[in-house]
Amino acid sequence: METADPAAQAAASDRGDDGLPDARQRRRLLIFLSVATFFEGFDILALTQILPSLQADFRLDDAEVGWLLGGINVGSILAFLLVRRADVVGRRPIMMTTIAGYTVLTGLSALATDVWQLGLCQSAARMFLIAEWVTSMVYAAESFPARQRATMIGIIQAFSSLGAVTCAAVVPLLLKTPLGWRAIYVAGVIPLVILAFARRDLPETPRFVAARARGGDLASRRLTAILRGPYARRVLQLALIWGLTYLGTHNAVTFWKQFAVLERGFTDAEVGMSVAIAAVAAMPVLFGVGPLLDAIGRRRGAVVIHGTAAVAIVLSYTLEGRWPLTVALAFGIFGASAVLPVLNAWTAELVPTAIRGDAFAWANNLLGRLGYVIGPVLVGQVAALGVGWGVAVAATAVFPTMALLLLLRWLPETGGAALDGEVADQR
């Protein structure tokens, strides 16, 4: 349980005598995890930015674009295999493996000669990238005290938006080089190599070390054990909420360039500027999501964030004019990013340490990410019917709305809760 006296708890945490890293170690860990998550935002927005170039180079129709994105996103589901191993071998080995794998496959993506090679390389890269992102969230949940947990998760997730800002700024320039869209993947390898080198000093989380000492490694015994245990219902509830959220928020940014260029007549430069402005505008607010969740709780925070995401999806794909659309996109980027700290915090706090990686793997990667895969395919098919990208994407706002209703029905408040599962309301 948490220390009853908040002042004593804070002092113990700063000294590191509560079992967690001391303040200096936590600062270093925060920097490392933030930089690692930076590439999640960069990679996803990079694919969005180069989508028209890929469509032209490989001569894809709208439905084929949706299938390409859906195929790439299959890697997000395959990340399940890596993430659940974190409960067996530890968080550190998985983090090291994912960074190395993502680095190699990013380089191979630049060498792809047809859409099949690119799709396979990017799908595998996405597997490592999403596994790295999930492991970063587990690291944060297990390495920071309860009073700071959502704040730290929020800061790390906000660096994903910084990656998106950087991507929006550099991609239009890189597309003008002789390498075209391949230049994005070439440029992305360099900082990844540096990050892979920096990972050497990454410590294991103290909570995992303690759980392993107690013999807790559910994931090592049976693949589906968690679905027959006391947390099965909770994991399935989280999976449905994750999936519905992804069905809307993942598409909110993914197809915006397609929509802006084809249906609003934007140029590549105008799209790049609008995305950069929107991402820069959203980023300071995103850094406040974690403190907001720690201050008002997960449930109230979800109402604000999921509600904003749903409204922004509609506005981003229905308004006219560059500046109204840019403002709406800023809210769309905020919503698509801000839902993640909310659901990451809940997923971490509703299960015990021994099965946290397994729970994330099932709820987010294997089941929840079905929405991540199905969403682009569904939107592509609807757009191909002739209704356009705007109508196809705006309609997906219904899904995060449904997710909000379900999480308010099912999930208890967990702000400041101990990471050992006592607060999980097993209804």
Phi, psi and omega in degrees: 000161178285152176299135184294321182274113182300323181294318178294321179297316180297318180295317179297319180296318181294327179280338183086008182270012173262011181094346179269164175301152177286177187301319181294317179295322180293323178297316178296319179295320179299317179297313182298312182295325179294317179295319179298318182288336176310321185285339175296314177293320180297314185295314184292318179287330178299316179298321177298317184291327183264001185302314177299323178293319178295319180299320179288314183296319184261003176055058182260142172272178185299319180295321180292327174298316178299319178293323178300312180295320178298319178296318178298320183287348172302328177302330178296326177286318180297339176302340176310318184295326179279316186297316183291339176291344179295338176279351182254303185266345180113163180287321184297310180300323179293319178299317180295317180295316184293320180295317179296314181296318180295323179298311182297315185286334173296317177295319180293331179298326180292340183263359183299136182254349176212173186293331179293316178297316179298315181299318180293316179297316181288328176294316177294319178298319179297325177302310180292321182296312182291324176297321177296317181296313180297317180296325176298319179294321177295317176306312183296316181297325186266355186245352181239150180293159185302323182293343181244000193300307181294325179298313181292319176299320179295319179296314180298318179294327180296332177292339171297320178292326175297322174298321178294320178299313180300317179299314181299328182282322188265333184299315178302327178287318181292328179295339180275352180282164179302334180282343181062224183296338179294333181298331180296319181283327176296313181295329183287340183290323188301304179294333178294323177297319179297318179295320178298325178290321184289342184291347188302327183267010182290124180275161171283153180286138181296329180293322178293317179303316180293319180295320179294324178296332178275358179085019182271105175209065182306321185296335184282345187268316182203138185303317185258016184301322184295333181280353176247005181262187184291345182257010183301312183298318181296318180297318180292323176297313178298321180298316180294320179294316176301312184298314179296321179297313181297325181303330178261307190289327181295325180281342186302324181254328187305316187258008187294323179293319176304312181297312185294321182284312188277329185248345178239358174074023178289150170272168177302319181295319180293321177297313179302319179293317180296317179296318180297314180298315181297316181293319178296319180294323183284331190298313180300323179292324179297326177293344178267356183295313180301307176303324178298315181295324178288332183276314186251354178098166184288320185292311178296321178298321180296322178300314180295313190281311179295322178297316178298317181300315182296314180295319182295325178300315180296311184294323183294340184240012179230336182290163176247152176092143186296314186286318173302320179292324179294318178297315179298321179296324177301316177292326177295316177296318177301309183297316181296328180272322186288334178295337185290312176300326179299307184285329175297316180297314180297315181298322179289324190270348183262003178224155178284165185301321186298336181237017184296316179296319179296319180295316176299318182298317181285311186290320183264303191285305188282315184260309182300323182287355172301324175295327178295324181276314184292324184307303180298322179296315180298314180297318179298319180293317179294317179298324181291344178286350178107000181279343178093164181292326183299307180295319184297318182280319181303325181295337183286355178298340180295332187288310175297334175295317176296319179300319179298316180298320181289319181292327176291331179282322192256324194263129178282163174290133182232010181303127179076011184283152174290148182272059176220016168085000184296331186275354181293112182278096186279076181274000000 
